[in-house]
Amino acid sequence: MRLKKRAEFGRVFKQGHTFGDRYMVLFVLFTGEDETKIGVAAQRSAGSAVKRNRVRRRLRALVQGYDDRLIPCGHIVVLGKSSVVSASWEALERSFERLMVKAKCLKS
């Protein structure tokens, strides 16, 4: 399940809890629902539209690898920073896993 509407993203940004590091920021809004909806975004400071699209593509592929380990915890927005473009895949996986465990949204 994905977050698609601008209003959904805005609600998560305003009301959600924040967990971040040098590659990404997680905004988690605990809704009490039995499903998890995830949206992916990129900061404007990540660069041109081409670079922001690359950030979103990499993060979307990263999230898809964790579908089977997610705990139902509401709505999540993964906001990618400019460092995602040049980071290794292993560094992104470590970062995402650490943030999701910290947010209590991932089975360890």
Secondary structure, 3 states (H helix, E strand, C coil): CECCCHHHHHHHHHHCEEEECCCEEEEEECCCCCCEEEEEEECHHHCCHHHHHHHHHHHHHHHHCCHHHECCCEEEEEEECHHHCCCCHHHHHHHHHHHHHHCCCECC
